Amino acid sequence: MVCVQLPSFILLGATLALAEPIATLQRRTATNVFPTPPTTSSLSSAINVAAGTTFTPSQPYTRYDRGSGACSGQSEGGDSDAVFILQEGATLSRVVIGANQAEGVHCLGSCTLDHVYFEDVCEDAITLKQKSGTSRINYGGAKHADDKVIQHNGGGTVIVNSFYVEDFGKLYRSCGNCGTQYARHVEINDVWAVDGSALVGINTNYGDTAKIRTTQVDDVKTICQKYTGNDDGDEPEENGSGPDSSKETSEAGNVHVIEAFNDNYVLSTNAKWTLALSIFYVGYCLLEIPANILQRRIGANRLQATCPFFLSLTEWGIVSLSFVYAKGYRGLLALRILLGIGEAGYYAGMIYYLSFWYKKHELAIRIRFIQDNFGGNSSLGMTGTLPGAFGGLIAFGLVRAHTSILAGWQFLFLIEAIPTLVMALTILVFLPSFPFMARFLTPRERAIAQARLNRDHKPQSHGGMTGWQGFKAVIADPNAWLFALIYASFNVGVATISYFLPTLIKDLGFSSIDAQGLTVAPYVVGWFMVFFQAWHSDRTKDRGWHIMLSCSISFIGYIILATAVQKSVGAAYFALFLVVGGNYSLFPLVMSWAANVFSPTSKRGVGTAFIVSISNCISIASPQIYFDSEDSFRKGHAISAAMPPDCSLRTKNKMSGVKGNKKHLTFAFTINATGTEKLPPMIIGKAEHPQAFQKKSGAQLGFYWRSNTKAWITTKLYQKWLCNWDAKLWHVGCYILLLQDNFSNCAVDCYDCNVPPAEIYDLDILEALQMAHTAWKEVDTTTIQNCWKTGILPDELLQSNGPASTTSLPVSSFLNIEHTQHTDPINTVDAEL
């Protein structure tokens, strides 16, 4: 067997870009939409939340206040004026603070505010009095704060994540004139600030620091205002603004890149983000099938570069380049649709193309190699695990590459467009369509490459079908619909992972930059999981059980996320490893299985495209699944958790897979040294009376047929055959001198260069036996004698017509079976058989 390695398919995978920039520029997680309180509770005194406990109202987002007239302007209030007082380690969750209050929340120690909204801030929304430790304010928002939203009077660190603030004086202020001063630290992550005086205010003389990352600011005069603080109650003096290396770090790249991108395309709401993500699938779903039909007609290399109807890579590159210069929300939507059109047929076409080069049990590892080593399109739900691991880090560096001509986000689209256009030309020139067209192979290698595939497929798999006939065959095939549902079941989850993995990690309490870094580990572990599943699936020639295993792993991960996301950060982060590995390993398994099932080739091309098209039409909803950050995306996790079991249950249905042909025969050919006497072949199969024999015996058909469950030659079968032969020799006064040779299980192919693909046959058992019997008869005496000449039998013995002397022959074994004179051994053996 000659295994032809095909380096050219690397060119195909290399066209996949690093990641799609629009998905890298994450949607804003802070929202300007406040929850509507189901009821209002006016308190006579502050609610005290004990240390280490969590307060969540029985009706989430109940409005709490201190009654009418509680707000008395900007006069300083005490703990007794607050709505909630949080002790050390306490958590306040899913609460709305109404306008009727003097002070909102007072934290006497480090505390956590989770999804707390302030409708109308009176004096300060949040006052922090901790001496040390870290307080976290996750999600939520505040409006109409004439002075400050967060007043930091104590020490330690404050981390603000995904917070919306509108019409405010300062979002955060380190106390400038408190009697006891501290070195205070604040981190602002993914905050959306609108119409304010200053985002943060810190005291440089006390060692305060501020880190501002991935923040959207609209009409905010100052990002960071610096003061010289004091401890005698006097008004602190301003001493500058803006970042420096020691006091304040502003992630200007992310702050201004996200702001510039949003402003350029008028992405002002989350609804616009999700629509821009989803609309990509429109052109993709409509043109997937026609693209694969066209690929078969004009050759894989032509489709990938210059298809006249579906612009594929060239159009993909041009559209990516257009993102750099386009403006407005409508322009963004139009480019997203065109991007889907350009990518239509790419992934399914890649599977279809590889099926022309590799056998059934070689596909999964090749699909994984292209997908995971060369990436994919994150909007398609196809980003590979390695690009997923490093794409975010690359994007993190590129968004800071500002010039006077291009902003950082424009560089992301630029580096996607240029390599894609270059690769389109490369594929057009170098990538062959089919093995018999490969110029880098010799004629014999081309014949071998084609013959090994012919043996792997049924003969009708090479027959002709028009594109329309292939489409009708796919629509009528239940397996096609079943595969589409399986693919859609996990593709929804994969698409959401590629969109929101950094967001899901950030929701665990990490900053955006830390979240980007923490995406690396799940993707790297996922790479190894995908590799092992694909490799082991090919090695064992099994798809179904491997798919069920991956579905189960993914399901467990989603269940952990849905139940433990707020209880254990470690458990939730570990669950992301399971989700990434389980979901991504399904791609090569399902698509290689589908390519194995569909034949002829025209139906295969339509079938793979049909599966991807239908599943991606369903995946239009994927950006909408993780829509609700209010419950830590529990609803999204629950929806995604329902998908893998659905995939696993459907896999249990009966579908033809990649398992090899179970038909197995063992042959024994026997002949004397001179080649003058051939015995009928002894053939061992599984069935005692094969249907193909049509009630005839093996002897009637011209061979010696025996059977057992494994079609192996056993000691008992061999002994009976040998005794039968010896009995016949006994009647003529001869003995057996046995020289044996054994061959391991192997497949036999004819690799003649002139044999076209259509002349490979699908044989039943009888046809195979008859062909073997005929071939055995055609072996002439000269061939047999030539085999014995070299060091086995002397020429003079081969020329003798009489029986050879047993003492002069070099033999591997000598067997002399004696019989009594009173029994006819032939009748005895025949009776036993």
C-alpha positions in Angstrom: 0.0 0.0 0.0 1.3 3.4 -1.0 0.1 6.2 1.2 0.0 9.5 -0.7 0.5 12.5 1.5 -1.1 15.7 0.2 0.5 18.8 1.4 -1.7 20.9 -0.8 -4.6 20.7 1.5 -2.7 22.8 3.9 -3.2 25.7 1.5 -6.9 25.2 1.8 -6.8 25.4 5.6 -4.4 28.4 5.6 -7.0 30.6 4.0 -8.9 30.7 7.3 -8.2 34.0 9.0 -7.1 34.6 12.6 -10.6 35.4 13.8 -13.4 37.7 12.7 -12.7 41.2 14.0 -16.3 42.0 14.7 -16.5 39.2 17.2 -13.2 40.2 18.7 -14.6 43.7 19.4 -16.9 42.4 22.0 -20.4 43.7 22.5 -20.9 46.0 25.4 -22.1 44.1 28.5 -23.1 47.2 30.4 -26.7 48.1 29.5 -28.7 51.3 29.7 -31.9 49.4 30.1 -32.8 49.2 33.7 -35.2 46.5 35.1 -38.8 47.4 35.9 -39.4 46.9 39.6 -42.4 44.6 40.3 -43.1 46.4 43.5 -41.8 49.1 45.9 -40.8 48.7 49.5 -40.4 52.0 51.5 -38.3 51.4 54.6 -38.5 53.1 57.9 -34.9 52.1 58.7 -31.9 50.7 56.8 -31.8 47.0 56.1 -28.7 45.5 57.6 -27.1 42.6 55.7 -25.0 40.4 58.0 -21.4 39.6 57.4 -20.9 36.9 54.8 -24.6 36.7 53.8 -26.4 37.6 50.6 -29.6 39.6 50.4 -31.7 38.9 47.3 -35.4 40.0 47.4 -38.1 37.3 46.9 -39.2 39.3 43.9 -36.0 40.2 42.0 -35.5 43.9 41.3 -37.9 45.1 44.0 -37.5 48.8 44.4 -36.3 49.9 47.9 -36.3 53.5 49.3 -36.8 55.4 52.5 -40.1 57.0 51.7 -41.2 60.4 50.3 -39.0 63.3 51.1 -36.0 61.3 52.2 -33.6 63.0 49.7 -32.6 66.4 51.1 -30.1 67.6 48.4 -26.4 67.2 48.7 -26.0 67.2 52.5 -23.8 64.4 53.8 -25.8 61.6 55.4 -24.8 58.8 57.8 -25.4 55.1 58.0 -28.9 55.6 59.4 -29.8 57.5 56.2 -28.9 54.5 53.9 -31.2 52.0 52.4 -28.8 49.1 52.9 -25.9 48.6 55.3 -23.6 45.8 54.3 -21.2 44.2 56.8 -17.9 42.5 56.0 -18.3 40.1 53.1 -22.0 40.8 52.5 -23.6 40.7 49.1 -26.5 42.7 47.7 -28.1 41.2 44.6 -30.8 42.2 42.1 -32.1 45.3 43.8 -33.3 48.6 42.6 -32.7 51.7 44.8 -35.4 54.3 44.2 -35.1 58.1 44.2 -36.5 58.6 47.7 -33.3 58.1 49.7 -30.5 60.3 51.1 -27.8 57.5 50.9 -28.0 54.4 48.9 -25.7 51.6 50.1 -23.1 51.8 52.8 -20.4 49.0 53.0 -18.8 48.8 56.4 -16.3 46.2 55.1 -15.5 44.7 51.8 -18.7 43.9 50.0 -20.2 42.9 46.6 -23.0 44.6 44.7 -24.4 42.4 42.0 -27.0 43.8 39.5 -27.9 46.8 41.7 -29.5 49.8 40.0 -29.9 53.3 41.2 -32.7 55.2 39.5 -31.9 58.6 40.8 -28.9 59.2 43.1 -29.4 61.7 45.8 -26.0 62.3 47.5 -23.9 59.2 47.0 -25.1 55.9 45.6 -22.4 53.7 47.2 -20.2 54.6 50.1 -17.3 52.2 50.9 -15.8 52.3 54.4 -13.7 49.2 54.4 -10.2 49.5 55.9 -8.8 46.9 53.5 -9.8 44.2 51.1 -11.6 44.3 47.8 -15.2 45.4 47.1 -16.8 44.4 43.8 -19.6 46.2 41.9 -20.7 43.9 39.1 -23.3 45.0 36.6 -26.0 47.4 37.4 -26.1 51.1 36.9 -26.9 54.6 38.2 -28.5 57.7 36.8 -28.7 61.4 37.8 -25.9 61.6 40.3 -25.2 65.3 40.7 -22.1 64.5 42.7 -20.6 61.0 43.1 -21.8 57.5 42.4 -19.1 55.7 44.3 -17.6 57.4 47.4 -14.5 55.5 48.6 -13.8 56.7 52.2 -11.9 53.6 53.5 -9.0 51.7 52.1 -8.4 48.7 49.9 -9.5 48.2 46.3 -12.8 48.7 44.4 -13.5 46.8 41.2 -16.3 48.0 39.0 -17.4 45.7 36.2 -20.0 46.2 33.4 -21.7 49.2 35.0 -23.8 51.9 33.2 -23.7 55.5 34.5 -25.6 58.5 33.0 -25.8 62.1 34.0 -23.2 62.1 36.8 -20.6 64.2 38.4 -18.0 61.4 39.1 -18.4 57.7 38.8 -15.7 57.1 41.5 -14.1 59.4 44.0 -11.3 58.6 46.4 -12.1 60.7 49.5 -10.0 63.9 49.3 -10.4 65.3 52.8 -11.2 62.3 55.1 -9.7 62.4 58.6 -8.0 59.0 57.9 -6.4 58.6 54.5 -5.4 55.4 52.7 -3.7 54.4 49.4 -6.8 53.5 47.5 -7.1 51.6 44.3 -9.9 51.3 41.7 -10.3 49.2 38.6 -13.0 50.3 36.0 -13.8 47.5 33.5 -16.4 47.6 30.7 -18.2 50.6 32.0 -20.5 52.6 29.8 -20.4 56.3 30.9 -22.7 58.9 29.4 -22.8 62.7 30.1 -20.5 63.1 33.0 -17.9 65.4 34.5 -15.2 62.9 35.4 -15.0 59.1 35.3 -12.7 58.8 38.3 -11.0 61.1 40.8 -7.9 60.0 42.8 -5.4 61.5 45.3 -1.9 61.4 43.9 -0.2 62.3 47.2 -1.6 59.2 49.0 -0.6 56.7 46.4 -4.0 56.2 44.8 -4.1 54.3 41.5 -6.8 53.8 38.9 -7.0 51.3 36.0 -9.6 51.9 33.3 -10.1 49.2 30.8 -12.5 48.6 27.8 -14.7 51.5 28.7 -17.2 53.3 26.5 -17.4 57.0 27.3 -19.9 59.4 25.6 -19.6 63.1 26.4 -17.5 62.7 29.5 -15.2 65.6 30.1 -12.4 63.9 32.0 -11.4 60.3 32.2 -9.2 60.7 35.3 -9.1 63.8 37.5 -6.1 64.0 39.9 -6.2 65.8 43.3 -3.9 66.6 46.2 -5.8 65.2 49.1 -5.7 66.2 52.8 -6.9 64.9 56.1 -8.2 68.2 57.6 -11.5 68.5 55.8 -10.5 71.2 53.4 -11.5 71.0 49.7 -8.7 69.1 47.8 -6.9 70.9 45.0 -6.8 69.6 41.4 -3.3 68.8 40.1 -3.9 67.5 36.7 -5.7 64.8 34.7 -5.0 62.0 32.3 -2.9 58.8 32.7 0.7 58.5 33.9 2.9 55.5 34.5 2.5 55.4 38.3 -0.9 56.7 39.3 -3.4 56.0 36.6 -3.5 53.5 33.8 -6.1 54.0 31.1 -6.5 51.2 28.6 -6.7 53.9 25.9 -6.6 51.2 23.2 -9.7 49.5 24.3 -11.4 52.6 25.6 -11.1 54.5 22.3 -11.0 51.5 20.0 -14.4 50.2 21.1 -15.7 53.8 21.2 -14.4 54.5 17.7 -15.8 51.2 16.3 -19.2 51.8 17.9 -19.3 55.4 16.7 -18.3 54.5 13.2 -21.0 51.9 12.8 -23.5 53.5 15.3 -23.7 50.5 17.5 -25.4 52.1 20.4 -27.4 49.2 21.8 -26.9 45.5 22.4 -29.8 44.8 20.1 -27.8 46.3 17.2 -24.8 44.1 18.2 -26.8 40.9 18.1 -28.5 41.8 14.9 -25.2 42.6 13.2 -23.9 39.2 14.4 -27.0 37.2 13.3 -27.5 38.8 9.9 -24.3 37.1 8.7 -26.1 33.8 8.4 -28.6 35.1 5.8 -26.4 34.8 2.7 -24.6 31.9 4.2 -27.7 29.8 4.6 -29.1 30.6 1.1 -26.0 30.0 -0.9 -24.3 27.1 0.9 -25.8 24.4 -1.3 -25.4 26.1 -4.7 -21.8 26.8 -3.8 -21.0 23.1 -3.3 -22.8 22.1 -6.5 -20.7 24.6 -8.4 -17.6 23.3 -6.7 -18.2 19.9 -8.3 -18.7 21.4 -11.7 -15.7 23.7 -12.0 -13.2 22.2 -9.6 -12.4 23.0 -6.0 -9.6 25.4 -6.8 -11.8 27.6 -9.0 -14.6 27.9 -6.5 -12.3 28.9 -3.7 -10.9 31.9 -5.6 -13.0 33.2 -8.6 -16.4 31.6 -8.5 -18.6 33.9 -10.7 -21.7 33.5 -8.7 -20.4 33.1 -5.1 -17.4 35.3 -4.6 -15.8 33.0 -2.0 -12.3 34.0 -0.9 -11.8 36.9 -3.2 -15.1 38.4 -2.2 -14.4 37.5 1.4 -11.1 39.5 1.3 -12.7 42.5 -0.5 -15.5 42.6 2.0 -13.1 42.4 5.0 -11.1 45.3 3.4 -14.3 47.3 3.1 -14.9 47.2 6.8 -11.9 49.5 7.2 -13.6 52.3 5.3 -17.3 51.7 5.6 -19.5 53.8 7.9 -22.9 53.6 9.5 -25.1 50.8 10.8 -26.6 50.0 7.5 -23.2 49.7 5.9 -22.2 47.3 8.7 -25.3 45.1 8.0 -24.7 45.1 4.3 -21.1 44.0 4.8 -22.1 41.3 7.2 -24.5 39.9 4.6 -21.9 40.0 1.9 -19.4 38.4 4.2 -21.8 35.5 4.7 -22.2 35.2 0.9 -18.4 35.1 0.5 -18.0 32.4 3.0 -20.9 30.3 1.8 -19.7 26.9 0.8 -16.3 27.3 2.4 -16.6 24.9 5.3 -18.9 22.3 3.7 -16.8 22.7 0.5 -13.7 21.9 2.5 -15.2 18.7 3.8 -16.4 17.8 0.3 -12.9 18.5 -1.1 -11.1 16.4 1.5 -13.4 13.5 0.8 -11.9 13.3 -2.7 -8.4 12.7 -1.2 -8.9 10.7 2.0 -10.6 7.5 3.0 -13.5 7.3 5.4 -11.4 6.6 8.5 -8.9 9.3 7.6 -11.2 12.3 7.4 -11.8 13.3 11.0 -8.2 14.0 11.9 -7.7 16.0 8.6 -10.8 18.1 9.3 -9.5 18.7 12.8 -6.1 19.7 11.5 -7.5 22.3 9.1 -10.0 23.6 11.6 -7.9 23.8 14.7 -4.5 24.7 13.3 -5.7 27.3 10.8 -8.7 28.6 12.6 -12.0 29.6 11.2 -14.6 32.2 11.3 -16.0 33.0 14.8 -19.2 34.4 13.4 -19.7 31.0 11.8 -19.1 29.1 15.0 -16.1 27.6 13.4 -13.2 29.1 15.2 -10.6 26.5 15.9 -9.3 25.9 19.4 -5.8 27.2 18.7 -6.9 30.3 16.9 -9.4 30.8 19.8 -6.5 30.5 22.2 -4.2 33.1 20.6 -6.6 35.2 18.4 -7.7 37.2 21.4 -4.1 37.9 22.4 -3.2 39.0 18.9 -6.3 41.2 18.7 -5.4 42.7 22.1 -2.1 43.9 20.7 -3.4 45.0 17.3 -6.2 47.3 18.7 -3.5 49.4 20.2 -1.7 50.0 16.8 -3.0 53.5 16.3 -1.7 55.7 13.4 -2.8 59.0 12.1 -4.6 57.2 9.2 -6.0 54.0 10.7 -7.4 53.2 14.2 -6.6 50.0 16.0 -9.9 48.2 15.0 -9.2 48.9 11.4 -6.0 47.0 11.5 -7.9 43.9 12.6 -9.9 44.0 9.4 -6.8 44.9 7.3 -4.8 41.9 8.5 -7.7 39.6 7.7 -8.3 40.9 4.2 -4.7 40.9 2.8 -3.8 37.3 3.6 -7.1 36.1 2.3 -6.7 37.8 -1.0 -3.1 36.4 -1.3 -4.3 32.9 -0.4 -7.1 33.1 -3.0 -4.5 33.5 -5.7 -2.3 30.8 -4.3 -5.1 28.3 -4.3 -6.1 29.1 -7.8 -2.6 28.4 -9.0 -1.5 25.4 -6.9 -4.4 23.5 -5.4 -5.5 20.5 -7.5 -9.2 19.6 -7.7 -8.9 15.8 -7.6 -6.2 13.1 -7.2 -6.1 12.3 -10.9 -5.5 16.0 -11.7 -2.6 16.4 -9.2 0.5 17.6 -11.1 2.8 16.9 -8.2 2.0 13.1 -8.3 3.3 10.6 -10.8 0.8 8.7 -13.0 1.2 5.7 -10.8 0.7 7.7 -7.6 -2.4 9.3 -9.0 -3.7 5.8 -9.8 -2.9 4.6 -6.3 -4.6 7.7 -4.7 -7.7 7.1 -6.7 -7.8 3.3 -6.3 -7.5 3.5 -2.5 -10.6 5.7 -2.4 -12.4 3.5 -4.9 -12.0 0.5 -2.5 -13.3 2.7 0.3 -16.6 3.6 -1.4 -19.3 1.7 -3.1 -19.1 1.6 -6.9 -22.2 3.8 -7.3 -20.3 6.5 -5.3 -18.5 7.4 -8.5 -21.7 7.6 -10.5 -23.0 10.8 -12.0 -25.8 12.9 -10.7 -26.8 16.4 -11.6 -26.9 19.0 -8.9 -30.7 19.0 -8.9 -30.7 15.2 -8.7 -28.3 15.3 -5.8 -30.4 17.9 -4.0 -33.6 15.8 -4.4 -31.7 12.7 -3.1 -30.5 14.6 0.0 -34.0 16.0 0.7 -35.4 12.5 0.6 -32.7 11.0 2.8 -33.6 10.9 6.5 -29.9 10.7 7.4 -29.4 14.2 5.9 -32.1 15.7 8.2 -30.8 13.8 11.2 -27.2 15.0 10.6 -28.5 18.6 10.2 -30.3 18.4 13.6 -27.2 16.9 15.2 -25.0 19.6 13.7 -27.4 22.3 14.7 -27.6 20.9 18.3 -24.0 21.7 19.1 -23.3 24.5 16.5 -25.6 26.9 18.5 -23.4 26.3 21.5 -20.2 26.6 19.6 -21.3 29.9 18.0 -22.1 31.4 21.4 -18.7 30.3 22.8 -16.9 32.0 20.0 -18.9 35.2 20.6 -19.1 35.3 24.4 -16.3 33.2 26.0 -14.5 36.4 27.2 -17.8 37.8 28.4 -18.6 34.6 30.3 -15.2 34.6 32.0 -15.6 38.3 32.8 -18.9 37.5 34.4 -17.1 35.4 36.9 -15.6 38.6 38.3 -12.5 39.1 36.2 -11.6 42.2 34.3 -11.9 42.2 30.5 -8.1 42.0 30.0 -7.8 39.2 32.5 -10.8 37.5 30.8 -9.0 37.7 27.4 -6.0 36.0 28.9 -8.1 33.3 30.7 -9.6 32.2 27.4 -6.3 30.7 26.4 -6.4 27.7 28.8 -9.8 26.4 27.8 -8.9 26.6 24.1 -5.6 24.9 24.6 -7.1 22.0 26.6 -9.9 21.9 24.0 -7.3 21.5 21.2 -5.9 18.3 22.9 -9.5 17.0 23.4 -10.4 17.6 19.7 -7.2 16.0 18.6 -7.7 12.9 20.7 -11.4 12.5 19.7 -10.7 12.8 16.0 -7.6 10.6 16.1 -9.3 7.9 18.2 -12.4 8.0 16.1 -10.4 7.4 12.9 -8.4 4.7 14.6 -11.4 2.8 15.8 -13.5 3.6 12.8 -16.3 4.8 15.0 -18.2 8.1 15.0 -21.4 7.5 17.0 -20.0 6.7 20.4 -17.4 9.5 20.1 -20.1 12.0 19.3 -22.1 10.8 22.3 -19.1 11.2 24.6 -18.4 14.8 23.4 -22.1 15.7 23.8 -22.0 14.3 27.4 -18.9 16.3 28.3 -20.4 19.5 26.9 -23.7 18.8 28.7 -21.9 18.4 32.1 -20.1 21.7 31.5 -23.2 23.7 30.8 -25.0 22.2 33.8 -22.1 23.3 36.1 -22.2 26.8 34.6 -26.0 27.1 35.1 -25.8 25.9 38.7 -22.5 27.0 40.1 -21.6 30.2 38.2 -22.3 32.3 41.3 -21.2 29.8 43.9 -17.7 28.7 42.8 -15.6 30.6 40.3 -13.2 27.7 40.1 -16.0 25.2 39.2 -17.5 27.6 36.6 -14.1 28.2 35.0 -13.5 24.4 34.9 -16.9 24.0 33.3 -15.7 26.2 30.4 -12.9 23.7 29.7 -15.6 21.0 29.3 -17.8 23.1 27.1 -15.0 24.2 24.8 -13.6 20.7 24.4 -16.9 18.9 24.1 -18.4 21.3 21.6 -15.4 21.8 19.3 -14.6 18.1 19.1 -18.0 17.5 17.5 -17.1 19.3 14.3 -14.7 16.8 12.8 -16.7 13.8 14.1 -20.1 14.8 12.7 -18.9 16.2 9.4 -16.5 13.3 8.6 -19.4 10.9 9.4 -21.7 12.8 7.0 -19.1 12.7 4.3 -18.8 8.9 4.9 -22.5 8.3 4.5 -23.5 10.3 1.4 -22.8 8.9 -2.1 -22.4 9.4 -5.0 -20.1 12.4 -4.9 -22.8 14.8 -6.2 -25.0 13.8 -3.3 -22.1 14.1 -0.9 -21.4 17.7 -2.0 -25.1 18.7 -1.6 -25.4 16.7 1.6 -22.5 18.3 3.5 -23.7 21.8 2.3 -27.3 21.0 3.3 -26.2 20.0 6.9 -24.2 23.2 7.4 -26.8 25.4 5.8 -29.7 24.1 7.9 -27.8 24.2 11.1 -26.5 27.7 10.5 -30.0 28.9 9.7 -30.9 27.7 13.2 -27.7 29.3 14.5 -29.1 32.7 13.6 -30.5 32.6 17.1 -27.2 31.9 18.7 -26.2 35.5 19.4 -29.6 36.0 21.1 -29.1 33.2 23.6 -26.8 35.0 26.0 -28.9 38.0 26.1 -29.5 38.3 29.8 -26.6 39.2 31.9 -28.9 39.9 34.8 -28.9 36.2 35.9 -25.3 35.6 35.0 -26.4 34.1 31.7 -28.1 31.2 33.4 -30.8 31.1 30.7 -28.2 31.0 28.0 -26.4 28.1 29.8 -29.7 26.2 30.2 -30.6 26.6 26.5 -27.1 25.5 25.5 -27.2 22.6 27.9 -30.4 21.3 26.2 -28.5 21.0 22.9 -25.8 18.3 23.5 -28.3 15.7 24.9 -30.4 16.3 21.8 -27.4 15.7 19.7 -26.5 12.6 21.7 -30.0 11.1 21.5 -30.2 11.6 17.8 -26.8 9.9 17.3 -28.2 6.7 18.8 -30.5 6.4 15.8 -29.3 3.9 13.2 -27.2 5.5 10.5 -24.6 3.9 8.3 -21.2 4.9 9.6 -17.5 4.5 9.0 -17.1 0.9 10.3 -15.3 -1.3 7.9 -17.0 -4.1 5.9 -17.7 -7.0 8.2 -17.4 -9.5 5.4 -14.3 -11.5 6.0 -12.9 -14.6 4.3 -9.9 -16.8 4.9 -8.3 -18.6 1.9 -5.9 -21.6 1.9 -4.4 -22.5 -1.5 -2.5 -25.8 -1.8 -0.3 -27.2 -4.7 2.5 -29.6 -5.1 6.1 -28.4 -5.7 6.0 -29.1 -9.5 2.8 -27.2 -9.9 1.0 -30.1 -11.5 -1.6 -30.8 -8.9 -3.7 -28.0 -7.4 -6.2 -28.6 -4.6 -9.5 -26.7 -4.6 -9.2 -23.6 -2.4 -10.2 -24.0 1.2 -12.3 -21.0 2.1 -13.7 -20.1 5.5 -16.5 -17.7 5.9 -19.0 -16.7 8.6 -22.2 -18.2 7.3 -22.7 -22.0 7.0 -25.0 -21.5 4.0 -24.5 -18.1 2.5 -27.5 -16.7 0.6 -25.3 -16.1 -2.4 -24.7 -19.8 -2.8 -28.5 -20.3 -3.6 -28.7 -23.6 -1.7 -25.6 -25.1 -3.4 -22.7 -26.6 -1.5 -19.1 -25.4 -1.7 -18.1 -28.7 -3.5 -20.8 -28.1 -6.1 -19.4 -24.6 -6.7 -15.8 -25.9 -7.0 -14.2 -25.1 -3.7 -13.9 -26.4 -0.1 -16.2 -24.2 2.1 -16.3 -24.2 5.9 -17.6 -21.6 8.4 -17.3 -20.3 11.9 -18.3 -17.1 13.6 -15.1 -15.2 12.9 -14.3 -16.7 9.5 -10.9 -17.8 10.9 -9.1 -21.1 10.4 -9.3 -23.0 13.6 -7.4 -26.0 14.8 -10.4 -28.2 14.3 -11.1 -27.0 10.8 -7.5 -27.3 9.8 -7.2 -30.8 11.3 -10.3 -32.0 9.4 -9.0 -30.5 6.1 -5.6 -32.1 6.6 -7.0 -35.5 7.4 -9.3 -35.4 4.4 -6.3 -34.7 2.1 -4.2 -37.3 3.8 -6.9 -39.9 3.4 -7.0 -39.3 -0.4 -3.2 -39.7 -0.6 -3.3 -42.9 1.4 -5.2 -44.6 -1.4 -2.4 -44.0 -3.8 0.4 -44.8 -1.4 1.6 -41.2 -0.8 2.4 -39.2 2.3 2.1 -35.5 3.1 5.2 -33.4 3.1 3.8 -30.0 4.2 5.5 -26.7 3.6 3.4 -23.8 4.9 3.4 -20.1 4.6 1.0 -17.7 6.3 -0.1 -14.2 5.4 -1.7 -11.7 7.9 -5.1 -10.2 7.2 -4.8 -7.8 4.2 -6.7 -6.2 1.5 -5.8 -6.9 -2.1 -6.0 -4.1 -4.8 -5.1 -3.8 -8.4 -3.1 -0.7 -9.0 -2.9 -0.8 -12.8 -2.6 2.7 -14.2 -5.1 2.0 -16.9 -7.9 1.0 -14.6 -10.5 3.8 -14.4 -12.4 4.5 -11.2 -15.7 3.2 -12.7 -14.3 -0.3 -13.0 -14.0 -1.0 -9.3 -16.7 -3.6 -8.4 -18.9 -4.3 -5.4 -18.9 -8.1 -5.0 -21.0 -10.5 -3.1 -19.4 -13.6 -1.5 -20.1 -15.9 -4.4 -18.6 -13.5 -7.0 -15.5 -13.0 -4.8 -15.0 -16.8 -4.4 -15.5 -17.4 -8.1 -13.0 -14.7 -9.0 -10.5 -16.2 -6.5 -11.1 -19.7 -7.9 -10.6 -18.5 -11.4 -7.4 -16.6 -10.5 -6.1 -19.8 -8.8 -6.6 -21.8 -11.9 -4.7 -19.3 -14.0 -1.5 -19.7 -11.9 0.6 -21.9 -14.2 3.3 -24.5 -13.4 6.2 -22.2 -14.3 5.1 -19.6 -11.7 4.9 -22.3 -9.1 8.3 -23.8 -9.9 10.0 -20.4 -10.0 8.7 -19.8 -6.4 10.3 -23.1 -5.3 13.6 -22.8 -7.0 15.3 -20.4 -4.7 16.8 -22.4 -1.8 13.8 -24.7 -1.4 13.9 -27.5 -3.9 16.7 -28.5 -6.3 16.1 -28.3 -10.0 16.5 -32.1 -10.4 13.6 -32.7 -8.0 11.4 -30.2 -9.7 12.0 -32.0 -13.0 11.1 -35.4 -11.6 7.7 -36.7 -12.2 7.7 -39.1 -9.3 7.1 -38.4 -5.6 10.0 -36.8 -3.9 12.1 -38.7 -1.3 11.2 -37.5 2.1 14.8 -37.7 3.2 16.2 -35.3 0.7 13.8 -32.4 1.1 14.4 -29.3 3.3 11.0 -29.0 4.9 9.4 -26.8 7.6 7.3 -29.6 9.0 6.8 -33.3 8.3 3.5 -35.0 9.1 2.9 -38.8 8.7 -0.5 -39.9 9.6 -0.9 -43.7 9.8 -4.2 -45.5 9.3 -5.4 -49.0 10.0 -6.0 -51.4 7.2 -9.6 -52.0 8.4 -11.0 -48.5 7.9 -11.5 -46.5 4.8 -10.2 -43.0 5.9 -12.0 -41.2 3.1 -15.4 -42.4 4.3 -14.5 -41.7 7.9 -13.4 -38.1 7.3 -16.4 -37.4 5.0 -18.7 -38.7 7.7 -17.2 -36.4 10.2 -17.4 -33.5 7.9 
